[in-house]
Amino acid sequence: MSESGSRGARLFGRYAFPPNELGYCGPPGSEELLAELDSGEGGIDLVSRARAFDGAWPYLEALAECGNIADPLDDAVVRAYWVGSGLTDAVDPARLLARVQYAFAGQPGGVVHDIVGDSNCLAHHSFHVFAVYPWLKLVPRAGPQALSVLQQCRIRWGTVVQLDREQAVVRSRPLVFDGSVLSLGTEALETVRWSADGRALVDRPSEGDLVSMHWDWMCDRLTAPDVDALDRCTDRALTLANRYLKSDGDDGPVAPRSDPRTPGGTGAPARRAW
């Protein structure tokens, strides 16, 4: 494992931990994952652990192939998926869509199987949240509950304005729905954890830091270019989401599609999207 691969596996773990703690994705043992990320005392292999989060794997593979990078857990690949970069923009949308539709052929509910030739298909977590998860179609009728899930599950960014022993108040732009369109609203304050019982995903932040958030955890410090990339990827994902928001597509099982990696290949086991 290269140094970049080791960094990438650790970075992946920081973003994957919050939904894993909630039981939404990945294998059991979130306490061990947090301990490993915090102090290296969890007794687990972060690389093997990352590979168990199969919802992210089609995107990591697509990014690695596009960048001619051997390791899908390379730091540049992982950052492109969770935050965004030029590598994210370089992945061909049509090839990505074919890969993702195949990988999640057995999973009903999202709009991904309704999409045809959209240039905003991108190898980024925000696309997965809005296109593969079932919550987008539920927003018009489930209202605040569905909106809250989309808000918490997307990777958000903001500025730390207040800090205490294990929580931080962050100023960021929340996801809002006006009855027909999803967008980012005006800045508001939200409280997230940066530590729990002395264990953290990041070193103690400072007021004024730019940070990323997933569910109710702070995951990383960001640079201004990171924020620009995350903003751009989120905007593209929202453009796609609003195009398919009113879709009345069938929520039943979807027929297996051909594997885009294997000419003539058919059938695929369903992957767990969370």
Backbone as JSON, one array per atom type, in Angstrom:
{
  "sequence": "MSESGSRGARLFGRYAFPPNELGYCGPPGSEELLAELDSGEGGIDLVSRARAFDGAWPYLEALAECGNIADPLDDAVVRAYWVGSGLTDAVDPARLLARVQYAFAGQPGGVVHDIVGDSNCLAHHSFHVFAVYPWLKLVPRAGPQALSVLQQCRIRWGTVVQLDREQAVVRSRPLVFDGSVLSLGTEALETVRWSADGRALVDRPSEGDLVSMHWDWMCDRLTAPDVDALDRCTDRALTLANRYLKSDGDDGPVAPRSDPRTPGGTGAPARRAW",
  "N": [[0.84, -1.19, 0.0], [0.65, 2.14, -0.97], [1.87, 5.35, 0.25], [0.09, 7.36, -0.45], [-2.18, 5.83, -0.87], [-2.65, 4.89, 1.71], [-3.23, 7.3, 3.03], [-5.52, 7.92, 1.59], [-7.29, 5.83, 2.29], [-7.65, 6.41, 4.97], [-8.8, 8.96, 4.78], [-11.13, 8.27, 3.42], [-12.37, 6.75, 5.41], [-12.95, 8.73, 7.32], [-15.02, 10.22, 6.18], [-16.86, 8.2, 5.73], [-17.52, 7.22, 8.21], [-19.66, 8.64, 9.73], [-22.35, 7.87, 8.59], [-21.99, 5.14, 8.92], [-21.88, 4.81, 11.68], [-24.53, 5.26, 12.23], [-25.66, 3.05, 11.2], [-26.27, 2.91, 8.5], [-24.66, 2.19, 6.37], [-21.94, 0.07, 5.27], [-19.91, -2.29, 7.2], [-20.59, -3.74, 10.51], [-19.29, -2.35, 13.62], [-18.57, 0.35, 14.12], [-17.49, 1.74, 16.27], [-14.91, 0.74, 16.56], [-13.89, 1.63, 14.14], [-13.92, 4.44, 14.51], [-12.1, 4.61, 16.63], [-9.77, 3.72, 15.39], [-9.39, 5.69, 13.44], [-9.06, 7.89, 15.06], [-6.88, 7.36, 16.84], [-5.42, 5.2, 15.95], [-5.89, 2.89, 17.3], [-7.89, 1.06, 16.89], [-7.7, -1.48, 15.92], [-8.29, -2.4, 13.35], [-8.17, -2.9, 9.77], [-7.95, -0.29, 7.68], [-8.08, -0.2, 4.91], [-9.29, -2.63, 4.06], [-11.66, -2.24, 5.38], [-12.7, 0.04, 4.08], [-13.26, -1.04, 1.57], [-15.54, -2.45, 2.08], [-17.6, -0.71, 1.94], [-19.62, -0.68, -0.32], [-21.29, 0.99, -1.76], [-19.92, 3.27, -2.57], [-18.0, 2.31, -4.26], [-18.27, 1.94, -7.18], [-17.93, 4.56, -8.1], [-15.38, 5.28, -7.15], [-13.84, 3.47, -8.61], [-14.36, 4.36, -11.23], [-13.26, 6.94, -11.15], [-10.56, 6.34, -10.61], [-9.85, 4.87, -12.91], [-10.23, 6.84, -14.87], [-8.24, 8.66, -14.18], [-6.0, 7.18, -14.6], [-4.99, 5.84, -12.36], [-3.77, 3.44, -10.21], [-4.78, 2.55, -7.75], [-7.92, 2.53, -6.32], [-8.32, 3.66, -3.85], [-6.55, 5.69, -3.64], [-5.39, 8.82, -2.43], [-6.04, 11.09, -4.01], [-8.14, 10.14, -5.55], [-10.1, 9.45, -3.65], [-10.58, 11.94, -2.46], [-11.6, 13.29, -4.66], [-14.06, 12.02, -4.94], [-15.49, 12.52, -2.49], [-15.19, 15.29, -1.99], [-14.47, 16.73, -4.37], [-12.86, 17.61, -7.46], [-10.62, 18.44, -10.21], [-10.37, 15.94, -11.32], [-12.83, 14.72, -10.76], [-14.47, 16.15, -12.53], [-13.48, 15.21, -14.91], [-14.35, 12.66, -15.48], [-16.2, 10.75, -17.77], [-19.56, 11.5, -18.3], [-21.55, 9.83, -19.52], [-20.43, 7.25, -19.58], [-20.06, 6.9, -16.86], [-22.73, 6.95, -15.95], [-23.74, 4.59, -17.14], [-22.21, 2.7, -15.75], [-23.03, 3.11, -13.09], [-25.8, 2.67, -13.22], [-25.78, -0.03, -13.84], [-24.44, -1.07, -11.57], [-26.25, -0.54, -9.51], [-28.56, -1.82, -10.22], [-30.43, -3.49, -9.0], [-31.67, -1.96, -7.1], [-34.42, -0.23, -6.1], [-36.27, 2.92, -6.27], [-34.65, 5.31, -6.45], [-33.81, 8.02, -8.75], [-31.97, 7.34, -10.62], [-32.27, 5.42, -12.62], [-34.0, 6.61, -14.3], [-32.64, 8.48, -15.67], [-31.39, 9.83, -18.66], [-28.77, 10.36, -20.7], [-27.54, 12.71, -19.34], [-25.5, 15.43, -18.73], [-24.74, 16.14, -16.22], [-24.26, 13.95, -14.64], [-22.08, 12.75, -12.34], [-19.03, 11.6, -10.82], [-19.34, 11.69, -7.88], [-20.13, 12.1, -4.42], [-22.44, 13.63, -3.99], [-24.01, 13.27, -6.28], [-24.68, 10.59, -5.95], [-26.25, 10.75, -3.65], [-28.49, 12.3, -4.47], [-29.39, 11.02, -6.78], [-29.28, 8.16, -6.63], [-30.13, 7.29, -4.06], [-33.38, 6.91, -2.49], [-34.64, 9.24, -1.65], [-35.06, 11.67, -3.01], [-37.34, 11.55, -4.69], [-39.23, 11.48, -2.74], [-39.4, 13.95, -1.61], [-41.42, 15.92, -2.5], [-43.78, 14.85, -1.33], [-43.15, 13.83, 1.2], [-41.9, 15.84, 2.43], [-40.41, 17.72, 5.04], [-39.04, 15.57, 6.34], [-37.83, 13.94, 4.32], [-36.31, 15.93, 3.09], [-34.59, 16.61, 5.17], [-33.04, 14.28, 5.4], [-31.67, 14.28, 2.93], [-30.25, 16.67, 3.25], [-28.58, 16.08, 5.46], [-27.16, 13.88, 4.55], [-25.74, 14.64, 2.29], [-22.47, 15.97, 1.5], [-21.54, 18.69, 3.32], [-20.43, 22.1, 3.65], [-18.8, 24.64, 5.6], [-18.2, 27.38, 7.91], [-16.49, 27.45, 10.95], [-17.86, 28.91, 13.79], [-18.14, 28.88, 16.5], [-17.01, 27.07, 19.34], [-17.01, 24.24, 21.48], [-16.3, 21.78, 24.03], [-16.77, 19.31, 22.69], [-18.4, 19.86, 20.56], [-19.26, 21.88, 17.69], [-20.31, 25.0, 16.41], [-21.4, 25.76, 13.26], [-21.4, 27.85, 10.43], [-23.31, 27.62, 7.62], [-24.77, 26.84, 4.37], [-27.97, 25.68, 4.17], [-29.86, 22.97, 2.69], [-32.77, 23.68, 0.87], [-36.29, 23.64, 0.05], [-38.65, 24.88, -2.11], [-41.13, 24.06, -2.77], [-41.09, 23.38, -5.38], [-38.48, 23.45, -6.35], [-35.22, 22.42, -5.44], [-32.61, 23.89, -3.59], [-29.69, 25.67, -2.37], [-30.0, 27.4, 0.61], [-30.0, 30.6, 2.37], [-27.25, 31.48, 4.53], [-27.0, 29.71, 7.6], [-26.93, 28.69, 11.07], [-25.58, 25.67, 12.33], [-25.19, 22.85, 14.52], [-22.61, 20.6, 15.06], [-20.85, 17.52, 15.77], [-17.46, 17.4, 16.66], [-16.03, 15.75, 18.09], [-16.37, 12.84, 20.16], [-16.72, 11.55, 23.29], [-14.03, 12.02, 23.61], [-12.86, 11.07, 21.29], [-12.1, 11.71, 17.86], [-12.67, 12.7, 14.42], [-11.2, 14.62, 13.24], [-8.47, 16.84, 14.03], [-8.65, 19.11, 16.82], [-10.68, 21.77, 15.9], [-10.55, 25.28, 14.94], [-12.03, 28.49, 15.54], [-13.24, 30.04, 12.61], [-12.19, 28.22, 10.84], [-12.56, 26.49, 7.73], [-14.68, 23.84, 7.11], [-15.76, 20.43, 6.46], [-18.82, 18.53, 6.55], [-20.69, 15.63, 7.46], [-23.67, 14.01, 7.91], [-24.06, 14.36, 11.36], [-21.47, 15.03, 11.95], [-18.23, 16.57, 11.95], [-15.95, 16.27, 9.39], [-13.56, 16.97, 8.05], [-10.96, 19.4, 7.44], [-11.1, 22.11, 5.16], [-9.76, 23.63, 2.2], [-9.9, 26.8, 0.45], [-10.02, 26.26, -2.39], [-11.01, 23.61, -2.19], [-13.59, 24.08, -1.17], [-14.69, 25.51, -3.3], [-14.71, 23.47, -5.24], [-16.44, 21.58, -4.05], [-18.77, 23.07, -3.87], [-19.27, 23.5, -6.6], [-19.67, 20.84, -7.54], [-21.89, 20.13, -6.0], [-23.75, 21.94, -6.98], [-24.04, 21.03, -9.63], [-25.14, 18.5, -9.13], [-27.55, 19.24, -7.94], [-28.76, 20.55, -10.06], [-29.26, 18.39, -11.78], [-30.91, 16.92, -10.03], [-33.19, 18.57, -9.74], [-34.18, 18.43, -12.28], [-35.22, 15.88, -12.39], [-36.87, 15.73, -10.26], [-39.68, 15.74, -10.22], [-40.27, 13.38, -11.35], [-42.21, 10.51, -12.08], [-41.39, 7.9, -12.01], [-41.3, 4.26, -12.09], [-41.27, 2.68, -8.99], [-40.63, 0.11, -8.51], [-38.75, -3.06, -8.68], [-35.8, -3.0, -10.69], [-34.82, -4.11, -13.87], [-31.91, -6.19, -14.47], [-28.99, -4.73, -15.88], [-26.67, -4.51, -18.65], [-23.27, -5.17, -17.97], [-21.12, -2.5, -18.08], [-18.41, -2.77, -18.12], [-17.81, -5.17, -19.18], [-18.11, -6.4, -22.26], [-21.15, -7.53, -23.49], [-21.78, -8.65, -21.08], [-24.11, -9.64, -18.59], [-26.55, -9.09, -16.04], [-26.38, -8.51, -12.49], [-25.45, -8.54, -9.1], [-27.34, -6.91, -6.58], [-26.13, -3.91, -5.15], [-25.5, -2.49, -1.96], [-26.74, 0.57, -1.41], [-26.44, 2.56, 0.56]],
  "CA": [[0.0, 0.0, 0.0], [1.43, 3.36, -1.07], [1.54, 6.37, 1.24], [-1.13, 8.03, -0.91], [-3.28, 4.9, -0.62], [-2.92, 4.89, 3.15], [-3.94, 8.55, 3.32], [-6.85, 7.84, 1.0], [-8.12, 4.95, 3.11], [-8.0, 7.15, 6.2], [-9.74, 10.01, 4.39], [-12.4, 7.62, 3.15], [-12.97, 6.38, 6.68], [-13.48, 9.9, 8.02], [-16.31, 10.57, 5.6], [-17.78, 7.06, 5.79], [-17.88, 6.88, 9.59], [-20.95, 9.11, 10.26], [-23.48, 6.98, 8.3], [-21.71, 3.82, 9.47], [-22.28, 4.87, 13.08], [-25.99, 5.21, 12.25], [-26.09, 1.77, 10.65], [-26.77, 3.08, 7.15], [-23.8, 1.6, 5.35], [-20.72, -0.54, 5.76], [-20.02, -3.4, 8.17], [-20.68, -3.33, 11.93], [-18.02, -2.03, 14.27], [-18.23, 1.76, 13.93], [-16.65, 2.21, 17.38], [-13.53, 0.39, 16.21], [-13.48, 2.52, 13.05], [-13.6, 5.74, 15.08], [-10.88, 4.49, 17.42], [-8.65, 3.61, 14.45], [-9.2, 6.99, 12.81], [-8.63, 8.85, 16.07], [-5.58, 7.1, 17.48], [-4.79, 3.99, 15.43], [-6.04, 1.83, 18.3], [-9.13, 0.33, 16.67], [-7.4, -2.85, 15.58], [-8.88, -2.77, 12.07], [-7.48, -2.51, 8.55], [-8.79, 0.73, 7.05], [-8.26, -0.51, 3.49], [-10.34, -3.65, 3.98], [-12.9, -1.62, 5.85], [-13.21, 0.91, 3.02], [-13.79, -1.86, 0.48], [-16.84, -2.97, 2.47], [-18.6, 0.32, 1.64], [-19.72, -0.9, -1.75], [-22.02, 2.06, -2.43], [-18.99, 4.24, -3.14], [-16.96, 1.67, -5.06], [-18.33, 2.22, -8.62], [-17.4, 5.91, -8.36], [-13.93, 5.25, -6.95], [-13.26, 2.77, -9.76], [-14.45, 5.23, -12.4], [-12.29, 8.02, -10.97], [-9.21, 5.78, -10.74], [-9.63, 4.55, -14.32], [-10.11, 8.09, -15.62], [-6.96, 9.29, -13.86], [-4.91, 6.19, -14.74], [-4.48, 5.62, -11.01], [-3.95, 2.01, -9.98], [-5.45, 2.27, -6.5], [-9.14, 3.32, -6.13], [-8.27, 4.36, -2.57], [-5.55, 6.75, -3.67], [-5.89, 10.03, -1.8], [-6.64, 11.97, -5.02], [-9.41, 9.53, -5.96], [-11.05, 9.56, -2.54], [-10.95, 13.36, -2.31], [-12.45, 13.65, -5.8], [-15.4, 11.5, -4.7], [-16.19, 13.15, -1.37], [-15.11, 16.75, -2.03], [-14.5, 17.17, -5.76], [-11.61, 18.12, -8.02], [-10.61, 18.33, -11.66], [-10.56, 14.53, -11.66], [-14.27, 14.49, -10.76], [-15.02, 16.72, -13.75], [-12.92, 14.55, -16.09], [-15.02, 11.37, -15.74], [-17.22, 10.86, -18.81], [-20.88, 11.29, -17.68], [-22.29, 8.71, -20.1], [-19.83, 6.0, -19.1], [-20.35, 6.79, -15.43], [-24.13, 6.59, -15.78], [-23.88, 3.16, -17.45], [-21.61, 1.94, -14.66], [-23.83, 3.23, -11.88], [-27.06, 1.98, -13.46], [-25.5, -1.46, -13.71], [-24.07, -1.42, -10.2], [-27.4, -0.43, -8.62], [-29.72, -2.28, -10.98], [-31.42, -4.13, -8.15], [-32.14, -1.07, -6.04], [-35.49, 0.66, -6.55], [-36.56, 4.12, -5.51], [-33.97, 6.52, -6.88], [-34.09, 8.48, -10.11], [-30.83, 7.04, -11.48], [-32.69, 4.63, -13.78], [-34.8, 7.47, -15.18], [-31.75, 9.43, -16.32], [-30.93, 9.52, -20.02], [-27.85, 11.32, -21.31], [-27.42, 13.97, -18.61], [-24.09, 15.79, -18.55], [-24.46, 16.38, -14.81], [-23.9, 12.71, -13.94], [-20.69, 12.91, -11.96], [-18.5, 10.64, -9.85], [-19.28, 12.47, -6.65], [-21.12, 11.64, -3.46], [-23.69, 14.37, -4.12], [-24.8, 12.6, -7.31], [-25.21, 9.37, -5.35], [-27.3, 11.13, -2.7], [-29.68, 12.8, -5.13], [-29.85, 10.18, -7.89], [-29.39, 6.73, -6.31], [-30.97, 7.15, -2.89], [-34.8, 7.09, -2.83], [-35.25, 10.36, -0.96], [-35.42, 12.79, -3.88], [-38.73, 11.41, -5.11], [-40.1, 11.61, -1.59], [-39.42, 15.33, -1.13], [-42.7, 16.62, -2.65], [-44.86, 14.36, -0.49], [-42.69, 13.57, 2.56], [-41.53, 17.15, 2.94], [-39.25, 17.96, 5.88], [-38.27, 14.37, 6.67], [-36.98, 13.6, 3.18], [-35.36, 17.02, 2.91], [-33.59, 16.5, 6.23], [-32.12, 13.19, 5.07], [-30.8, 14.76, 1.85], [-29.37, 17.68, 3.82], [-27.58, 15.48, 6.34], [-26.34, 12.88, 3.87], [-24.8, 15.28, 1.37], [-21.31, 16.57, 2.16], [-21.77, 20.12, 3.44], [-19.25, 22.86, 4.03], [-19.14, 25.84, 6.34], [-17.16, 28.04, 8.71], [-16.67, 27.3, 12.39], [-18.04, 30.21, 14.45], [-18.11, 28.69, 17.95], [-16.47, 25.75, 19.66], [-16.91, 23.83, 22.87], [-15.43, 20.62, 24.26], [-16.92, 18.27, 21.67], [-19.29, 20.3, 19.51], [-18.92, 23.13, 17.04], [-21.36, 25.68, 15.68], [-20.86, 26.04, 11.93], [-22.26, 28.64, 9.56], [-23.33, 26.99, 6.3], [-26.01, 27.04, 3.6], [-28.75, 24.45, 4.2], [-30.69, 22.6, 1.55], [-34.14, 24.14, 1.04], [-37.23, 23.25, -1.01], [-39.7, 25.9, -2.16], [-42.33, 23.45, -3.32], [-40.82, 22.88, -6.74], [-37.05, 23.46, -6.65], [-34.23, 22.28, -4.38], [-31.48, 24.8, -3.74], [-29.03, 26.01, -1.11], [-30.58, 28.62, 1.14], [-29.1, 31.57, 2.98], [-26.44, 30.89, 5.59], [-27.63, 29.49, 8.9], [-26.04, 28.02, 12.01], [-25.9, 24.3, 12.72], [-24.27, 22.3, 15.5], [-22.13, 19.26, 14.71], [-19.83, 16.97, 16.65], [-16.11, 17.2, 16.14], [-15.46, 14.74, 18.97], [-17.33, 12.13, 21.01], [-16.0, 10.83, 24.33], [-12.6, 12.21, 23.43], [-12.38, 10.56, 19.99], [-12.48, 12.66, 16.82], [-12.26, 12.45, 13.05], [-10.26, 15.69, 12.89], [-7.88, 17.53, 15.17], [-9.5, 20.18, 17.34], [-10.74, 22.9, 14.97], [-10.5, 26.63, 15.49], [-13.0, 29.4, 14.94], [-12.79, 30.54, 11.32], [-11.81, 27.12, 9.95], [-13.48, 25.93, 6.76], [-14.76, 22.42, 7.42], [-16.81, 19.65, 5.81], [-19.68, 17.84, 7.49], [-21.49, 14.52, 6.95], [-24.58, 13.79, 9.0], [-23.83, 15.37, 12.4], [-20.04, 15.02, 12.29], [-17.23, 17.29, 11.19], [-15.1, 15.23, 8.8], [-12.28, 17.39, 7.46], [-10.72, 20.82, 7.17], [-11.1, 22.36, 3.73], [-9.15, 24.84, 1.66], [-10.82, 27.55, -0.41], [-10.29, 25.49, -3.61], [-11.89, 22.49, -1.83], [-14.96, 24.6, -1.07], [-15.13, 25.8, -4.67], [-15.0, 22.2, -5.91], [-17.62, 20.99, -3.43], [-19.88, 23.92, -4.3], [-19.53, 23.23, -8.03], [-20.24, 19.5, -7.68], [-23.23, 20.17, -5.42], [-24.61, 22.67, -7.92], [-24.35, 20.13, -10.75], [-26.03, 17.46, -8.64], [-28.85, 19.85, -7.74], [-29.32, 20.78, -11.4], [-29.81, 17.11, -12.19], [-32.0, 16.55, -9.12], [-34.38, 19.35, -10.05], [-34.7, 17.95, -13.56], [-35.92, 14.62, -12.19], [-37.59, 15.8, -8.99], [-41.1, 15.45, -10.41], [-40.42, 12.11, -12.07], [-43.11, 9.52, -11.51], [-40.88, 6.61, -12.45], [-41.69, 3.07, -11.34], [-40.44, 2.44, -7.82], [-40.43, -1.32, -8.36], [-37.44, -3.57, -9.03], [-35.3, -2.65, -12.01], [-34.19, -5.26, -14.53], [-30.46, -6.1, -14.57], [-28.45, -4.11, -17.08], [-25.38, -5.05, -19.08], [-22.09, -4.65, -17.27], [-20.38, -1.69, -19.04], [-16.99, -3.13, -18.11], [-17.66, -6.46, -19.84], [-18.99, -6.45, -23.42], [-22.06, -8.67, -23.52], [-22.04, -9.14, -19.73], [-25.46, -9.36, -18.13], [-26.88, -9.42, -14.66], [-25.5, -7.99, -11.45], [-26.05, -8.55, -7.77], [-27.63, -5.57, -6.08], [-25.21, -3.36, -4.17], [-26.15, -1.71, -0.92], [-26.44, 1.94, -1.81], [-26.07, 3.46, 1.62]],
  "C": [[0.88, 1.25, 0.0], [1.03, 4.33, 0.04], [0.25, 7.09, 0.85], [-2.36, 7.15, -0.69], [-3.65, 4.85, 0.84], [-3.66, 6.15, 3.56], [-5.36, 8.5, 2.79], [-7.79, 6.96, 1.81], [-8.56, 5.64, 4.39], [-9.02, 8.25, 5.89], [-11.11, 9.41, 4.11], [-13.12, 7.28, 4.45], [-13.58, 7.56, 7.41], [-14.85, 10.3, 7.49], [-17.33, 9.44, 5.71], [-18.25, 6.77, 7.2], [-19.28, 7.37, 10.0], [-22.15, 8.24, 9.87], [-23.26, 5.56, 8.8], [-22.12, 3.75, 10.94], [-23.79, 4.73, 13.21], [-26.54, 3.9, 11.7], [-26.58, 1.83, 9.23], [-25.91, 2.41, 6.09], [-22.58, 0.99, 6.01], [-20.97, -1.61, 6.8], [-20.19, -2.88, 9.59], [-19.3, -3.02, 12.49], [-17.6, -0.58, 14.11], [-17.35, 2.29, 15.07], [-15.18, 1.92, 17.12], [-13.01, 1.29, 15.08], [-13.1, 3.89, 13.61], [-12.3, 5.68, 15.88], [-9.65, 4.42, 16.51], [-8.35, 4.96, 13.82], [-8.66, 8.01, 13.8], [-7.2, 8.6, 16.53], [-4.83, 5.9, 16.93], [-4.94, 2.8, 16.35], [-7.31, 1.01, 18.1], [-8.92, -1.12, 16.3], [-8.02, -3.32, 14.27], [-8.02, -2.26, 10.92], [-8.37, -1.54, 7.8], [-9.03, 0.44, 5.57], [-9.37, -1.54, 3.31], [-11.69, -3.08, 4.39], [-13.52, -0.75, 4.76], [-13.85, 0.11, 1.89], [-15.17, -2.45, 0.81], [-17.96, -1.95, 2.25], [-18.86, 0.3, 0.14], [-20.55, 0.15, -2.48], [-21.11, 3.05, -3.12], [-18.09, 3.64, -4.21], [-17.07, 1.93, -6.56], [-17.74, 3.59, -8.97], [-15.89, 5.94, -8.2], [-13.25, 4.55, -8.12], [-13.27, 3.65, -11.0], [-13.42, 6.35, -12.32], [-10.87, 7.51, -11.18], [-8.9, 5.47, -12.2], [-9.42, 5.82, -15.14], [-8.74, 8.74, -15.41], [-5.77, 8.39, -14.04], [-4.2, 5.97, -13.41], [-4.79, 4.18, -10.62], [-4.85, 1.72, -8.77], [-6.72, 3.12, -6.36], [-9.19, 4.05, -4.79], [-7.13, 5.37, -2.51], [-6.17, 8.04, -3.14], [-6.59, 10.95, -2.8], [-8.0, 11.46, -5.47], [-10.47, 9.73, -4.88], [-11.51, 11.0, -2.37], [-11.85, 13.79, -3.46], [-13.88, 13.19, -5.57], [-16.13, 12.27, -3.61], [-16.25, 14.67, -1.49], [-15.28, 17.26, -3.46], [-13.16, 17.74, -6.18], [-11.71, 18.08, -9.53], [-10.81, 16.9, -12.13], [-12.05, 14.2, -11.69], [-14.88, 14.97, -12.07], [-14.6, 15.94, -14.99], [-13.62, 13.23, -16.42], [-16.16, 11.57, -16.73], [-18.61, 10.56, -18.21], [-21.63, 10.07, -18.22], [-21.75, 7.37, -19.61], [-20.1, 5.81, -17.61], [-21.79, 6.35, -15.21], [-24.35, 5.11, -16.06], [-23.34, 2.3, -16.32], [-22.5, 1.95, -13.42], [-25.18, 2.54, -12.05], [-26.89, 0.47, -13.37], [-25.27, -1.85, -12.25], [-25.27, -1.43, -9.27], [-28.69, -0.86, -9.31], [-30.8, -2.87, -10.1], [-32.01, -3.24, -7.09], [-33.2, -0.11, -6.56], [-35.51, 1.97, -5.78], [-35.9, 5.38, -5.97], [-34.34, 6.89, -8.3], [-33.01, 8.04, -11.1], [-31.25, 6.27, -12.73], [-33.62, 5.4, -14.7], [-33.91, 8.37, -16.03], [-31.34, 8.93, -17.7], [-30.03, 10.66, -20.48], [-27.75, 12.67, -20.62], [-25.95, 14.27, -18.32], [-23.74, 16.06, -17.1], [-24.32, 15.1, -13.99], [-22.42, 12.8, -13.59], [-20.31, 11.96, -10.84], [-18.25, 11.35, -8.52], [-20.39, 12.02, -5.73], [-22.46, 12.36, -3.6], [-24.59, 13.76, -5.2], [-25.44, 11.34, -6.72], [-26.38, 9.69, -4.42], [-28.59, 11.49, -3.43], [-30.23, 11.85, -6.2], [-30.1, 8.73, -7.51], [-30.28, 6.5, -5.09], [-32.43, 7.45, -3.24], [-35.4, 8.42, -2.38], [-35.68, 11.51, -1.86], [-36.89, 12.72, -4.28], [-39.71, 11.61, -3.97], [-40.25, 13.06, -1.12], [-40.78, 16.0, -1.32], [-43.79, 16.14, -1.71], [-44.44, 14.08, 0.96], [-42.14, 14.82, 3.22], [-40.29, 17.18, 3.81], [-38.41, 16.73, 6.18], [-37.32, 14.01, 5.55], [-35.92, 14.67, 2.94], [-34.24, 16.95, 3.93], [-32.57, 15.4, 5.93], [-31.16, 13.64, 3.97], [-29.8, 15.78, 2.38], [-28.25, 17.06, 4.63], [-26.64, 14.55, 5.58], [-25.38, 13.49, 2.85], [-23.6, 15.8, 2.17], [-21.5, 18.09, 2.13], [-20.45, 20.82, 3.81], [-19.69, 24.12, 4.77], [-17.95, 26.35, 7.14], [-17.48, 27.89, 10.19], [-16.78, 28.68, 13.03], [-18.01, 30.09, 15.97], [-17.7, 27.25, 18.24], [-16.61, 25.48, 21.14], [-16.16, 22.51, 22.93], [-15.56, 19.56, 23.17], [-17.89, 18.65, 20.55], [-18.8, 21.61, 18.92], [-20.17, 23.69, 16.38], [-20.75, 26.16, 14.36], [-21.88, 26.84, 11.13], [-22.18, 28.06, 8.15], [-24.67, 27.25, 5.62], [-26.79, 25.73, 3.57], [-29.48, 24.21, 2.89], [-32.13, 23.03, 1.84], [-34.98, 23.72, -0.16], [-38.39, 24.23, -0.98], [-41.02, 25.38, -2.69], [-42.16, 22.92, -4.71], [-39.34, 22.71, -7.03], [-36.23, 23.28, -5.37], [-33.09, 23.24, -4.63], [-30.81, 24.95, -2.38], [-29.56, 27.36, -0.64], [-29.54, 29.58, 1.67], [-28.38, 30.92, 4.16], [-27.21, 30.81, 6.91], [-26.63, 28.76, 9.79], [-26.52, 26.6, 12.28], [-24.82, 23.8, 13.67], [-23.9, 20.88, 15.11], [-21.1, 18.82, 15.74], [-18.47, 17.01, 15.95], [-15.39, 16.14, 16.98], [-16.59, 14.08, 19.74], [-16.55, 11.28, 22.0], [-14.5, 10.87, 24.1], [-12.04, 11.69, 22.13], [-12.93, 11.44, 18.88], [-12.02, 12.18, 15.45], [-11.24, 13.47, 12.57], [-9.63, 16.22, 14.17], [-8.8, 18.68, 15.6], [-9.5, 21.37, 16.37], [-10.63, 24.23, 15.71], [-11.6, 27.46, 14.85], [-12.41, 30.0, 13.67], [-12.36, 29.46, 10.36], [-12.93, 26.8, 8.97], [-13.49, 24.42, 6.97], [-15.85, 21.77, 6.57], [-17.56, 18.86, 6.86], [-20.47, 16.75, 6.77], [-22.33, 14.03, 8.11], [-24.25, 14.78, 10.12], [-22.38, 15.39, 12.87], [-19.26, 15.98, 11.39], [-16.2, 16.27, 10.7], [-13.71, 15.7, 8.4], [-12.19, 18.91, 7.5], [-10.6, 20.99, 5.66], [-10.3, 23.61, 3.4], [-10.2, 25.57, 0.83], [-11.06, 26.83, -1.74], [-11.16, 24.26, -3.35], [-13.35, 22.95, -1.81], [-15.52, 24.91, -2.45], [-15.53, 24.52, -5.39], [-16.27, 21.56, -5.36], [-18.87, 21.77, -3.82], [-20.26, 23.61, -5.75], [-20.19, 21.86, -8.22], [-21.66, 19.45, -7.12], [-24.2, 20.86, -6.36], [-25.0, 21.79, -9.1], [-25.33, 19.05, -10.33], [-27.44, 18.02, -8.43], [-29.53, 20.16, -9.07], [-29.97, 19.51, -11.92], [-31.02, 16.75, -11.33], [-33.28, 17.29, -9.47], [-35.0, 18.94, -11.38], [-35.56, 16.71, -13.38], [-36.78, 14.6, -10.92], [-39.04, 15.37, -9.12], [-41.34, 14.15, -11.16], [-41.35, 11.17, -11.33], [-42.7, 8.13, -11.93], [-41.31, 5.48, -11.55], [-40.73, 2.86, -10.18], [-40.2, 0.96, -7.58], [-39.05, -1.75, -8.76], [-37.07, -3.24, -10.46], [-34.58, -3.85, -12.61], [-32.68, -5.09, -14.58], [-30.04, -5.5, -15.9], [-27.11, -4.75, -17.43], [-24.26, -4.38, -18.31], [-21.27, -3.84, -18.27], [-18.91, -2.03, -19.09], [-16.73, -4.41, -18.88], [-18.61, -6.54, -21.02], [-19.84, -7.72, -23.4], [-22.4, -9.19, -22.15], [-23.44, -8.76, -19.31], [-25.61, -9.74, -16.67], [-25.9, -8.84, -13.68], [-26.19, -8.11, -10.11], [-26.28, -7.12, -7.31], [-26.57, -5.16, -5.07], [-26.0, -2.57, -3.14], [-25.77, -0.26, -1.1], [-26.01, 2.84, -0.68], [-24.57, 3.45, 1.84]]
}
